[in-house]
Amino acid sequence: MPNFRRYYVPEALYFIVAVTRDRRPIFADEANVDLLYRVLRRVKRIKPFTLFAHSFIPDHINLLLKPTGEANISRIMLSLKRSFTLTYKQLHGIETGLSLWQPRFWDHVIRDEDDLKRHVDYIHYNPVKHGLVGRPEDHAHSSYRYWLDQGYYELGWGHSEPQNLKGMDFE
């Protein structure tokens, strides 16, 4: 096992990618997406964080969050992945061991406004990149429409690959 170290930066925003075990398309099932939303809300009460952006793809999730309590991103993600798995097992009557997630997760500390914009855009363009939809506003499981309504995006953004995302790939 490699000696893996995470850097925790107080008050930082984190871009996170968590991938399912063997890239199983768990979140292609609407019931599992609903479960993920419920678990996120429950974890947020226990390990407080602010969720700024998200997109759920069948085999992974993209989050942009900021821990707001004592918990760090490792504790938040451990709680999220563990709680999702345990609740999933309970709902499906699974009594044996089950691993739904790849070990660990990928994180990136947001460094400045340009970095923030690139990662928010990456999150919202991800469903288009993966061929799930032709336009970001057509993906039901992302925060894109919220940010569109807030004026962050103009209608039509993401109908083709944004220039600032060329060469970005975190999967």
OpenMM code with the backbone's topology and positions (N, CA, C; nanometers):
from openmm import Vec3, app, unit

residues = "MET PRO ASN PHE ARG ARG TYR TYR VAL PRO GLU ALA LEU TYR PHE ILE VAL ALA VAL THR ARG ASP ARG ARG PRO ILE PHE ALA ASP GLU ALA ASN VAL ASP LEU LEU TYR ARG VAL LEU ARG ARG VAL LYS ARG ILE LYS PRO PHE THR LEU PHE ALA HIS SER PHE ILE PRO ASP HIS ILE ASN LEU LEU LEU LYS PRO THR GLY GLU ALA ASN ILE SER ARG ILE MET LEU SER LEU LYS ARG SER PHE THR LEU THR TYR LYS GLN LEU HIS GLY ILE GLU THR GLY LEU SER LEU TRP GLN PRO ARG PHE TRP ASP HIS VAL ILE ARG ASP GLU ASP ASP LEU LYS ARG HIS VAL ASP TYR ILE HIS TYR ASN PRO VAL LYS HIS GLY LEU VAL GLY ARG PRO GLU ASP HIS ALA HIS SER SER TYR ARG TYR TRP LEU ASP GLN GLY TYR TYR GLU LEU GLY TRP GLY HIS SER GLU PRO GLN ASN LEU LYS GLY MET ASP PHE GLU".split()
positions = [
    Vec3(0.0855, -0.1177, 0.0000),
    Vec3(0.0000, 0.0000, 0.0000),
    Vec3(0.0902, 0.1242, 0.0000),
    Vec3(0.0673, 0.2160, -0.0940),
    Vec3(0.1503, 0.3361, -0.0988),
    Vec3(0.1254, 0.4257, 0.0225),
    Vec3(0.2247, 0.5042, 0.0538),
    Vec3(0.2137, 0.6011, 0.1620),
    Vec3(0.1447, 0.7252, 0.1059),
    Vec3(0.0136, 0.7303, 0.1191),
    Vec3(-0.0674, 0.8342, 0.0576),
    Vec3(-0.0966, 0.9424, 0.1600),
    Vec3(-0.0710, 1.0681, 0.1234),
    Vec3(-0.0974, 1.1789, 0.2150),
    Vec3(-0.1856, 1.2827, 0.1480),
    Vec3(-0.2838, 1.3276, 0.2219),
    Vec3(-0.3710, 1.4346, 0.1752),
    Vec3(-0.3330, 1.5631, 0.2458),
    Vec3(-0.3477, 1.6717, 0.1746),
    Vec3(-0.3223, 1.8016, 0.2341),
    Vec3(-0.4553, 1.8680, 0.2644),
    Vec3(-0.4716, 1.9068, 0.3885),
    Vec3(-0.5933, 1.9739, 0.4307),
    Vec3(-0.5625, 2.1217, 0.4480),
    Vec3(-0.6334, 2.2024, 0.3740),
    Vec3(-0.6123, 2.3463, 0.3774),
    Vec3(-0.7358, 2.4091, 0.4416),
    Vec3(-0.7180, 2.4777, 0.5540),
    Vec3(-0.8338, 2.5396, 0.6196),
    Vec3(-0.9075, 2.6347, 0.5254),
    Vec3(-1.0404, 2.6288, 0.5292),
    Vec3(-1.1272, 2.7172, 0.4503),
    Vec3(-1.1164, 2.6947, 0.2991),
    Vec3(-1.0571, 2.5851, 0.2566),
    Vec3(-1.0385, 2.5604, 0.1134),
    Vec3(-1.1620, 2.4966, 0.0509),
    Vec3(-1.1756, 2.5199, -0.0779),
    Vec3(-1.2723, 2.4493, -0.1608),
    Vec3(-1.2003, 2.3307, -0.2232),
    Vec3(-1.2686, 2.2171, -0.2313),
    Vec3(-1.2094, 2.0965, -0.2874),
    Vec3(-1.2938, 2.0444, -0.4028),
    Vec3(-1.2270, 2.0113, -0.5110),
    Vec3(-1.2880, 1.9379, -0.6205),
    Vec3(-1.2601, 1.7904, -0.5936),
    Vec3(-1.3640, 1.7070, -0.5982),
    Vec3(-1.3506, 1.5656, -0.5637),
    Vec3(-1.4149, 1.4793, -0.6713),
    Vec3(-1.3456, 1.3703, -0.7047),
    Vec3(-1.4019, 1.2676, -0.7924),
    Vec3(-1.3965, 1.1361, -0.7156),
    Vec3(-1.5123, 1.0714, -0.7012),
    Vec3(-1.5203, 0.9391, -0.6390),
    Vec3(-1.5803, 0.8449, -0.7431),
    Vec3(-1.5131, 0.7329, -0.7653),
    Vec3(-1.5484, 0.6397, -0.8725),
    Vec3(-1.6008, 0.5097, -0.8124),
    Vec3(-1.6990, 0.4513, -0.8778),
    Vec3(-1.7544, 0.3243, -0.8323),
    Vec3(-1.6578, 0.2101, -0.8621),
    Vec3(-1.6685, 0.1040, -0.7845),
    Vec3(-1.5849, -0.0153, -0.8020),
    Vec3(-1.6065, -0.0710, -0.9428),
    Vec3(-1.4964, -0.0956, -1.0130),
    Vec3(-1.4998, -0.1495, -1.1492),
    Vec3(-1.5852, -0.0647, -1.2432),
    Vec3(-1.6030, 0.0606, -1.2057),
    Vec3(-1.6823, 0.1561, -1.2852),
    Vec3(-1.8233, 0.1051, -1.3150),
    Vec3(-1.8781, 0.0349, -1.2166),
    Vec3(-2.0170, -0.0121, -1.2308),
    Vec3(-2.1092, 0.1097, -1.2400),
    Vec3(-2.2048, 0.1097, -1.3322),
    Vec3(-2.2930, 0.2261, -1.3512),
    Vec3(-2.4060, 0.2318, -1.2479),
    Vec3(-2.3691, 0.2386, -1.1229),
    Vec3(-2.4654, 0.2389, -1.0123),
    Vec3(-2.5643, 0.3541, -1.0244),
    Vec3(-2.5151, 0.4704, -1.0692),
    Vec3(-2.6000, 0.5894, -1.0720),
    Vec3(-2.6751, 0.6054, -1.2038),
    Vec3(-2.6795, 0.4985, -1.2834),
    Vec3(-2.7688, 0.4966, -1.3991),
    Vec3(-2.9106, 0.4661, -1.3519),
    Vec3(-2.9205, 0.4117, -1.2317),
    Vec3(-3.0496, 0.3778, -1.1713),
    Vec3(-3.0979, 0.4979, -1.0889),
    Vec3(-3.2122, 0.5506, -1.1262),
    Vec3(-3.2688, 0.6690, -1.0605),
    Vec3(-3.2847, 0.6507, -0.9092),
    Vec3(-3.3197, 0.5311, -0.8664),
    Vec3(-3.3358, 0.5053, -0.7229),
    Vec3(-3.2025, 0.5218, -0.6493),
    Vec3(-3.0937, 0.4835, -0.7118),
    Vec3(-2.9620, 0.4988, -0.6489),
    Vec3(-2.9189, 0.6453, -0.6446),
    Vec3(-2.9572, 0.7219, -0.7454),
    Vec3(-2.9277, 0.8656, -0.7433),
    Vec3(-3.0062, 0.9321, -0.6306),
    Vec3(-3.1331, 0.8958, -0.6163),
    Vec3(-3.2137, 0.9497, -0.5059),
    Vec3(-3.1524, 0.9134, -0.3712),
    Vec3(-3.1061, 0.7900, -0.3596),
    Vec3(-3.0396, 0.7466, -0.2370),
    Vec3(-2.9142, 0.8301, -0.2124),
    Vec3(-2.8366, 0.8565, -0.3159),
    Vec3(-2.7154, 0.9375, -0.3013),
    Vec3(-2.7492, 1.0776, -0.2509),
    Vec3(-2.8526, 1.1392, -0.3060),
    Vec3(-2.8946, 1.2713, -0.2574),
    Vec3(-2.9337, 1.2654, -0.1090),
    Vec3(-3.0096, 1.1633, -0.0709),
    Vec3(-3.0501, 1.1495, 0.0700),
    Vec3(-2.9289, 1.1315, 0.1604),
    Vec3(-2.8349, 1.0479, 0.1180),
    Vec3(-2.7146, 1.0236, 0.1978),
    Vec3(-2.6303, 1.1504, 0.2064),
    Vec3(-2.6180, 1.2245, 0.0986),
    Vec3(-2.5435, 1.3513, 0.1025),
    Vec3(-2.6026, 1.4462, 0.2065),
    Vec3(-2.7346, 1.4566, 0.2087),
    Vec3(-2.7983, 1.5448, 0.3078),
    Vec3(-2.7718, 1.4965, 0.4499),
    Vec3(-2.7778, 1.3652, 0.4704),
    Vec3(-2.7539, 1.3090, 0.6039),
    Vec3(-2.6089, 1.3323, 0.6468),
    Vec3(-2.5148, 1.3075, 0.5578),
    Vec3(-2.3724, 1.3282, 0.5897),
    Vec3(-2.3460, 1.4750, 0.6187),
    Vec3(-2.4105, 1.5628, 0.5431),
    Vec3(-2.3902, 1.7065, 0.5626),
    Vec3(-2.4305, 1.7506, 0.7032),
    Vec3(-2.5325, 1.6875, 0.7603),
    Vec3(-2.5731, 1.7202, 0.8980),
    Vec3(-2.4698, 1.6719, 0.9996),
    Vec3(-2.4072, 1.5583, 0.9718),
    Vec3(-2.3126, 1.4976, 1.0658),
    Vec3(-2.1714, 1.5542, 1.0494),
    Vec3(-2.1304, 1.5704, 0.9245),
    Vec3(-1.9974, 1.6230, 0.8893),
    Vec3(-2.0208, 1.7454, 0.8004),
    Vec3(-2.0448, 1.8613, 0.8605),
    Vec3(-2.0904, 1.9769, 0.7835),
    Vec3(-1.9965, 2.0187, 0.6694),
    Vec3(-2.0591, 2.0524, 0.5582),
    Vec3(-1.9878, 2.1056, 0.4423),
    Vec3(-2.0863, 2.1863, 0.3593),
    Vec3(-2.0321, 2.2707, 0.2755),
    Vec3(-2.1121, 2.3430, 0.1777),
    Vec3(-2.0834, 2.2807, 0.0428),
    Vec3(-2.1889, 2.2416, -0.0266),
    Vec3(-2.1753, 2.1831, -0.1595),
    Vec3(-2.2022, 2.2929, -0.2612),
    Vec3(-2.0991, 2.3281, -0.3396),
    Vec3(-2.1112, 2.4364, -0.4367),
    Vec3(-2.1534, 2.3869, -0.5746),
    Vec3(-2.1074, 2.2685, -0.6118),
    Vec3(-2.1419, 2.2146, -0.7440),
    Vec3(-2.1302, 2.0633, -0.7389),
    Vec3(-2.2078, 1.9975, -0.8263),
    Vec3(-2.2011, 1.8518, -0.8333),
    Vec3(-2.2517, 1.8038, -0.9682),
    Vec3(-2.2086, 1.6860, -1.0056),
    Vec3(-2.2717, 1.6108, -1.1138),
    Vec3(-2.2515, 1.4633, -1.0833),
    Vec3(-2.3568, 1.3885, -1.1085),
    Vec3(-2.3538, 1.2441, -1.0859),
    Vec3(-2.3597, 1.1760, -1.2220),
    Vec3(-2.2582, 1.1000, -1.2510),
    Vec3(-2.2433, 1.0259, -1.3754),
    Vec3(-2.2663, 0.8788, -1.3373),
    Vec3(-2.3093, 0.7921, -1.4281),
    Vec3(-2.3395, 0.6547, -1.3872),
    Vec3(-2.2314, 0.5843, -1.3053),
    Vec3(-2.1029, 0.6116, -1.3331),
    Vec3(-1.9968, 0.5392, -1.2625),
    Vec3(-1.9080, 0.6260, -1.1737),
    Vec3(-1.9433, 0.7521, -1.1547),
    Vec3(-1.8647, 0.8371, -1.0647),
    Vec3(-1.9423, 0.9627, -1.0282),
    Vec3(-1.8921, 1.0301, -0.9257),
    Vec3(-1.9520, 1.1563, -0.8847),
    Vec3(-1.8442, 1.2636, -0.8817),
    Vec3(-1.8849, 1.3856, -0.9170),
    Vec3(-1.7981, 1.5032, -0.9098),
    Vec3(-1.8594, 1.5986, -0.8085),
    Vec3(-1.7794, 1.6442, -0.7148),
    Vec3(-1.8273, 1.7363, -0.6120),
    Vec3(-1.7314, 1.8533, -0.5995),
    Vec3(-1.7847, 1.9691, -0.5695),
    Vec3(-1.7041, 2.0836, -0.5303),
    Vec3(-1.7596, 2.1249, -0.3948),
    Vec3(-1.6801, 2.1034, -0.2903),
    Vec3(-1.7319, 2.1292, -0.1562),
    Vec3(-1.6274, 2.1949, -0.0674),
    Vec3(-1.6805, 2.2514, 0.0406),
    Vec3(-1.5969, 2.3161, 0.1417),
    Vec3(-1.6404, 2.2652, 0.2784),
    Vec3(-1.5513, 2.1947, 0.3500),
    Vec3(-1.5856, 2.1547, 0.4876),
    Vec3(-1.6112, 2.2797, 0.5720),
    Vec3(-1.7139, 2.2732, 0.6562),
    Vec3(-1.7470, 2.3905, 0.7383),
    Vec3(-1.7418, 2.3611, 0.8871),
    Vec3(-1.7181, 2.2389, 0.9243),
    Vec3(-1.7107, 2.2035, 1.0652),
    Vec3(-1.5738, 2.1461, 1.0961),
    Vec3(-1.5713, 2.0574, 1.1922),
    Vec3(-1.4464, 1.9929, 1.2328),
    Vec3(-1.3992, 1.8881, 1.1323),
    Vec3(-1.4906, 1.8353, 1.0532),
    Vec3(-1.4566, 1.7273, 0.9599),
    Vec3(-1.3727, 1.7804, 0.8442),
    Vec3(-1.2863, 1.6921, 0.7933),
    Vec3(-1.2104, 1.7246, 0.6731),
    Vec3(-1.2676, 1.6435, 0.5566),
    Vec3(-1.2127, 1.6614, 0.4376),
    Vec3(-1.2699, 1.5930, 0.3210),
    Vec3(-1.2597, 1.4415, 0.3315),
    Vec3(-1.1566, 1.3909, 0.3961),
    Vec3(-1.1445, 1.2454, 0.4110),
    Vec3(-1.2576, 1.1898, 0.4966),
    Vec3(-1.2876, 1.2576, 0.6049),
    Vec3(-1.3966, 1.2120, 0.6923),
    Vec3(-1.5327, 1.2259, 0.6235),
    Vec3(-1.5492, 1.3336, 0.5494),
    Vec3(-1.6740, 1.3534, 0.4756),
    Vec3(-1.6923, 1.2426, 0.3723),
    Vec3(-1.5889, 1.2155, 0.2951),
    Vec3(-1.6005, 1.1151, 0.1890),
    Vec3(-1.6120, 0.9740, 0.2463),
    Vec3(-1.5410, 0.9453, 0.3541),
    Vec3(-1.5554, 0.8149, 0.4191),
    Vec3(-1.7004, 0.7953, 0.4649),
    Vec3(-1.7553, 0.8980, 0.5260),
    Vec3(-1.8924, 0.8908, 0.5740),
    Vec3(-1.9906, 0.8754, 0.4577),
    Vec3(-1.9696, 0.9503, 0.3516),
    Vec3(-2.0573, 0.9433, 0.2350),
    Vec3(-2.0535, 0.8042, 0.1710),
    Vec3(-1.9351, 0.7544, 0.1428),
    Vec3(-1.9231, 0.6249, 0.0764),
    Vec3(-1.9725, 0.5111, 0.1656),
    Vec3(-1.9377, 0.5163, 0.2926),
    Vec3(-1.9799, 0.4107, 0.3856),
    Vec3(-2.1314, 0.4128, 0.4057),
    Vec3(-2.1861, 0.5303, 0.4281),
    Vec3(-2.3294, 0.5425, 0.4506),
    Vec3(-2.4083, 0.5011, 0.3263),
    Vec3(-2.3607, 0.5408, 0.2096),
    Vec3(-2.4292, 0.5001, 0.0869),
    Vec3(-2.4289, 0.3479, 0.0744),
    Vec3(-2.3140, 0.2868, 0.0970),
    Vec3(-2.3026, 0.1410, 0.0829),
    Vec3(-2.3922, 0.0687, 0.1829),
    Vec3(-2.3880, 0.1105, 0.3093),
    Vec3(-2.4702, 0.0441, 0.4110),
    Vec3(-2.6201, 0.0589, 0.3819),
    Vec3(-2.6614, 0.1773, 0.3413),
    Vec3(-2.8026, 0.1989, 0.3107),
    Vec3(-2.8433, 0.1213, 0.1855),
    Vec3(-2.7572, 0.1178, 0.0865),
    Vec3(-2.7816, 0.0414, -0.0358),
    Vec3(-2.8014, -0.1067, -0.0023),
    Vec3(-2.7114, -0.1593, 0.0805),
    Vec3(-2.7220, -0.3001, 0.1210),
    Vec3(-2.8540, -0.3265, 0.1929),
    Vec3(-2.8897, -0.2381, 0.2834),
    Vec3(-3.0138, -0.2543, 0.3588),
    Vec3(-3.1348, -0.2520, 0.2660),
    Vec3(-3.1384, -0.1570, 0.1736),
    Vec3(-3.2517, -0.1454, 0.0814),
    Vec3(-3.2648, -0.2652, -0.0115),
    Vec3(-3.1522, -0.3272, -0.0453),
    Vec3(-3.1523, -0.4399, -0.1394),
    Vec3(-3.1433, -0.5755, -0.0692),
    Vec3(-3.1489, -0.5753, 0.0635),
    Vec3(-3.1461, -0.7002, 0.1388),
    Vec3(-3.0160, -0.7774, 0.1243),
    Vec3(-2.9059, -0.7067, 0.1106),
    Vec3(-2.7747, -0.7698, 0.0948),
    Vec3(-2.7112, -0.7842, 0.2324),
    Vec3(-2.6780, -0.9066, 0.2696),
    Vec3(-2.6197, -0.9308, 0.4025),
    Vec3(-2.4719, -0.9645, 0.3963),
    Vec3(-2.4194, -0.9882, 0.2779),
    Vec3(-2.2766, -1.0193, 0.2624),
    Vec3(-2.1995, -0.8899, 0.2381),
    Vec3(-2.0683, -0.9019, 0.2362),
    Vec3(-1.9842, -0.7859, 0.2085),
    Vec3(-2.0110, -0.7308, 0.0691),
    Vec3(-1.9990, -0.6012, 0.0551),
    Vec3(-2.0217, -0.5371, -0.0734),
    Vec3(-1.9339, -0.4136, -0.0835),
    Vec3(-1.8612, -0.4052, -0.1908),
    Vec3(-1.7760, -0.2893, -0.2149),
    Vec3(-1.8298, -0.2156, -0.3372),
    Vec3(-1.8899, -0.1005, -0.3156),
    Vec3(-1.9479, -0.0238, -0.4258),
    Vec3(-1.8544, 0.0823, -0.4818),
    Vec3(-1.7507, 0.1177, -0.4070),
    Vec3(-1.6631, 0.2281, -0.4451),
    Vec3(-1.5195, 0.1822, -0.4632),
    Vec3(-1.4466, 0.2493, -0.5509),
    Vec3(-1.3025, 0.2294, -0.5566),
    Vec3(-1.2439, 0.2840, -0.4264),
    Vec3(-1.1328, 0.2250, -0.3822),
    Vec3(-1.0686, 0.2815, -0.2629),
    Vec3(-1.0280, 0.4276, -0.2894),
    Vec3(-1.0328, 0.5048, -0.1874),
    Vec3(-0.9918, 0.6443, -0.1920),
    Vec3(-1.0814, 0.7272, -0.2834),
    Vec3(-1.0337, 0.8460, -0.3144),
    Vec3(-1.1001, 0.9380, -0.4065),
    Vec3(-0.9943, 1.0373, -0.4511),
    Vec3(-1.0212, 1.1065, -0.5583),
    Vec3(-0.9269, 1.2056, -0.6094),
    Vec3(-0.9726, 1.3423, -0.5635),
    Vec3(-0.8774, 1.4248, -0.5162),
    Vec3(-0.9138, 1.5598, -0.4740),
    Vec3(-0.8152, 1.6617, -0.5274),
    Vec3(-0.8626, 1.7833, -0.5358),
    Vec3(-0.7816, 1.8959, -0.5823),
    Vec3(-0.8247, 2.0185, -0.5028),
    Vec3(-0.7290, 2.0882, -0.4452),
    Vec3(-0.7573, 2.2123, -0.3729),
    Vec3(-0.7682, 2.3249, -0.4763),
    Vec3(-0.8777, 2.3971, -0.4715),
    Vec3(-0.8980, 2.5100, -0.5632),
    Vec3(-0.8034, 2.6222, -0.5226),
    Vec3(-0.7290, 2.6735, -0.6205),
    Vec3(-0.6215, 2.7681, -0.5913),
    Vec3(-0.6575, 2.9148, -0.6114),
    Vec3(-0.7432, 2.9418, -0.7103),
    Vec3(-0.7775, 3.0811, -0.7398),
    Vec3(-0.9075, 3.0841, -0.8200),
    Vec3(-0.9493, 3.2030, -0.8600),
    Vec3(-1.0772, 3.2188, -0.9316),
    Vec3(-1.0784, 3.1436, -1.0651),
    Vec3(-0.9673, 3.1485, -1.1399),
    Vec3(-0.9616, 3.0763, -1.2680),
    Vec3(-0.9716, 2.9264, -1.2466),
    Vec3(-0.9035, 2.8762, -1.1451),
    Vec3(-0.9082, 2.7342, -1.1120),
    Vec3(-1.0506, 2.6948, -1.0710),
    Vec3(-1.1157, 2.7794, -0.9936),
    Vec3(-1.2536, 2.7548, -0.9528),
    Vec3(-1.3450, 2.7472, -1.0746),
    Vec3(-1.3332, 2.8442, -1.1647),
    Vec3(-1.4176, 2.8452, -1.2849),
    Vec3(-1.3955, 2.7196, -1.3682),
    Vec3(-1.2708, 2.6796, -1.3884),
    Vec3(-1.2413, 2.5583, -1.4669),
    Vec3(-1.3065, 2.4356, -1.4051),
    Vec3(-1.2991, 2.4227, -1.2742),
    Vec3(-1.3530, 2.3026, -1.2083),
    Vec3(-1.5058, 2.3028, -1.2011),
    Vec3(-1.5662, 2.4193, -1.1817),
    Vec3(-1.7121, 2.4272, -1.1868),
    Vec3(-1.7586, 2.3923, -1.3285),
    Vec3(-1.6896, 2.4474, -1.4280),
    Vec3(-1.7243, 2.4164, -1.5668),
    Vec3(-1.7039, 2.2682, -1.5969),
    Vec3(-1.5957, 2.2109, -1.5467),
    Vec3(-1.5689, 2.0679, -1.5685),
    Vec3(-1.6837, 1.9836, -1.5121),
    Vec3(-1.7252, 2.0151, -1.3921),
    Vec3(-1.8342, 1.9410, -1.3285),
    Vec3(-1.9606, 1.9470, -1.4141),
    Vec3(-1.9922, 2.0652, -1.4632),
    Vec3(-2.1173, 2.0825, -1.5367),
    Vec3(-2.1105, 2.0338, -1.6806),
    Vec3(-1.9925, 2.0290, -1.7380),
    Vec3(-1.9785, 1.9773, -1.8743),
    Vec3(-1.9626, 1.8249, -1.8754),
    Vec3(-1.9291, 1.7663, -1.7627),
    Vec3(-1.9007, 1.6228, -1.7541),
    Vec3(-2.0117, 1.5339, -1.8108),
    Vec3(-2.1399, 1.5597, -1.7842),
    Vec3(-2.2444, 1.4750, -1.8434),
    Vec3(-2.2466, 1.4800, -1.9969),
    Vec3(-2.2118, 1.5949, -2.0541),
    Vec3(-2.2041, 1.6081, -2.1998),
    Vec3(-2.0824, 1.5308, -2.2502),
    Vec3(-1.9700, 1.5492, -2.1822),
    Vec3(-1.8461, 1.4802, -2.2195),
    Vec3(-1.8656, 1.3284, -2.2242),
    Vec3(-1.9445, 1.2761, -2.1321),
    Vec3(-1.9675, 1.1316, -2.1251),
    Vec3(-2.0821, 1.0843, -2.2142),
    Vec3(-2.1402, 1.1752, -2.2911),
    Vec3(-2.2442, 1.1377, -2.3856),
    Vec3(-2.3791, 1.1078, -2.3227),
    Vec3(-2.3993, 1.1500, -2.1994),
    Vec3(-2.5280, 1.1265, -2.1333),
    Vec3(-2.6361, 1.2195, -2.1864),
    Vec3(-2.5958, 1.3411, -2.2213),
    Vec3(-2.6865, 1.4425, -2.2741),
    Vec3(-2.6103, 1.5243, -2.3784),
    Vec3(-2.6840, 1.5990, -2.4576),
    Vec3(-2.6208, 1.6860, -2.5567),
    Vec3(-2.5954, 1.8260, -2.5041),
    Vec3(-2.6652, 1.8608, -2.3947),
    Vec3(-2.6527, 1.9945, -2.3361),
    Vec3(-2.6533, 1.9816, -2.1842),
    Vec3(-2.5731, 2.0601, -2.1137),
    Vec3(-2.5685, 2.0485, -1.9674),
    Vec3(-2.7045, 2.0643, -1.9005),
    Vec3(-2.7904, 2.1494, -1.9536),
    Vec3(-2.9205, 2.1729, -1.8897),
    Vec3(-3.0131, 2.0516, -1.8972),
    Vec3(-2.9778, 1.9530, -1.9788),
    Vec3(-3.0609, 1.8329, -1.9906),
    Vec3(-3.0246, 1.7239, -1.8897),
    Vec3(-2.9176, 1.7440, -1.8143),
    Vec3(-2.8771, 1.6443, -1.7148),
    Vec3(-2.9429, 1.6789, -1.5815),
    Vec3(-3.0273, 1.5895, -1.5344),
    Vec3(-3.1056, 1.6163, -1.4130),
    Vec3(-3.0225, 1.6133, -1.2856),
    Vec3(-2.9079, 1.5472, -1.2887),
    Vec3(-2.8343, 1.5241, -1.1645),
    Vec3(-2.7048, 1.6043, -1.1580),
    Vec3(-2.7207, 1.7343, -1.1736),
    Vec3(-2.6080, 1.8250, -1.1556),
    Vec3(-2.6624, 1.9582, -1.1060),
    Vec3(-2.5719, 2.0424, -1.0656),
    Vec3(-2.6093, 2.1749, -1.0166),
    Vec3(-2.6099, 2.2783, -1.1288),
    Vec3(-2.5930, 2.2345, -1.2537),
    Vec3(-2.5839, 2.3281, -1.3662),
    Vec3(-2.7037, 2.4229, -1.3729),
    Vec3(-2.8251, 2.3697, -1.3646),
    Vec3(-2.9431, 2.4558, -1.3799),
    Vec3(-2.9518, 2.5606, -1.2689),
    Vec3(-2.9070, 2.5260, -1.1498),
    Vec3(-2.9029, 2.6247, -1.0416),
    Vec3(-2.8108, 2.7408, -1.0818),
    Vec3(-2.6908, 2.7069, -1.1298),
    Vec3(-2.5941, 2.8106, -1.1665),
    Vec3(-2.6383, 2.8876, -1.2907),
    Vec3(-2.7101, 2.8238, -1.3812),
    Vec3(-2.7680, 2.8923, -1.4967),
    Vec3(-2.8702, 2.9958, -1.4482),
    Vec3(-2.9573, 2.9547, -1.3571),
    Vec3(-3.0580, 3.0465, -1.3017),
    Vec3(-2.9953, 3.1623, -1.2255),
    Vec3(-2.8772, 3.1391, -1.1664),
    Vec3(-2.8076, 3.2438, -1.0910),
    Vec3(-2.7324, 3.3412, -1.1820),
    Vec3(-2.7289, 3.3118, -1.3130),
    Vec3(-2.6589, 3.3991, -1.4073),
    Vec3(-2.5116, 3.3666, -1.4260),
    Vec3(-2.4652, 3.2577, -1.3666),
    Vec3(-2.3248, 3.2180, -1.3815),
    Vec3(-2.2968, 3.1759, -1.5255),
    Vec3(-2.3953, 3.1119, -1.5881),
    Vec3(-2.3837, 3.0680, -1.7275),
    Vec3(-2.4871, 3.1394, -1.8127),
    Vec3(-2.4549, 3.1510, -1.9417),
    Vec3(-2.5527, 3.1944, -2.0400),
    Vec3(-2.6094, 3.0698, -2.1056),
    Vec3(-2.7371, 3.0743, -2.1415),
    Vec3(-2.7983, 2.9621, -2.2108),
    Vec3(-2.7177, 2.9334, -2.3374),
    Vec3(-2.6874, 2.8084, -2.3585),
    Vec3(-2.6045, 2.7695, -2.4730),
    Vec3(-2.4640, 2.7295, -2.4322),
    Vec3(-2.4254, 2.7670, -2.3080),
    Vec3(-2.2935, 2.7262, -2.2621),
    Vec3(-2.2889, 2.5733, -2.2556),
    Vec3(-2.1784, 2.5164, -2.2979),
    Vec3(-2.1576, 2.3730, -2.2863),
    Vec3(-2.2206, 2.2905, -2.3969),
    Vec3(-2.2784, 2.3569, -2.4974),
    Vec3(-2.3330, 2.2803, -2.6094),
    Vec3(-2.2202, 2.2281, -2.6974),
    Vec3(-2.1022, 2.2858, -2.6822),
    Vec3(-1.9774, 2.2317, -2.7373),
    Vec3(-1.8721, 2.2471, -2.6280),
    Vec3(-1.7619, 2.1764, -2.6413),
    Vec3(-1.6624, 2.1768, -2.5334),
    Vec3(-1.6058, 2.3167, -2.5098),
    Vec3(-1.6171, 2.3664, -2.3886),
    Vec3(-1.5605, 2.4979, -2.3558),
    Vec3(-1.4086, 2.4991, -2.3697),
    Vec3(-1.3565, 2.6094, -2.4175),
    Vec3(-1.2116, 2.6230, -2.4399),
    Vec3(-1.1308, 2.5991, -2.3131),
    Vec3(-1.1806, 2.6468, -2.1987),
    Vec3(-1.1030, 2.6368, -2.0759),
    Vec3(-1.0943, 2.4930, -2.0237),
    Vec3(-1.1638, 2.3979, -2.0866),
    Vec3(-1.1610, 2.2588, -2.0416),
    Vec3(-1.0739, 2.1699, -2.1303),
    Vec3(-1.0211, 2.2249, -2.2367),
    Vec3(-0.9369, 2.1445, -2.3261),
    Vec3(-0.8219, 2.0820, -2.2469),
    Vec3(-0.8110, 1.9513, -2.2556),
    Vec3(-0.7021, 1.8794, -2.1892),
    Vec3(-0.7266, 1.8442, -2.0443),
    Vec3(-0.8391, 1.8842, -1.9880),
    Vec3(-0.8689, 1.8487, -1.8487),
    Vec3(-0.9383, 1.7137, -1.8455),
    Vec3(-0.8828, 1.6203, -1.7675),
    Vec3(-0.9455, 1.4885, -1.7528),
    Vec3(-0.9038, 1.4324, -1.6184),
    Vec3(-1.0006, 1.4116, -1.5314),
    Vec3(-0.9716, 1.3660, -1.3955),
    Vec3(-1.0194, 1.2254, -1.3700),
    Vec3(-1.0455, 1.1483, -1.4721),
    Vec3(-1.0980, 1.0156, -1.4521),
    Vec3(-0.9970, 0.9168, -1.5005),
] * unit.nanometer
topology = app.Topology()
chain = topology.addChain("A")
for resn in residues:
    res = topology.addResidue(resn, chain)
    for name in ("N", "CA", "C"):
        topology.addAtom(name, app.Element.getBySymbol(name[0]), res)
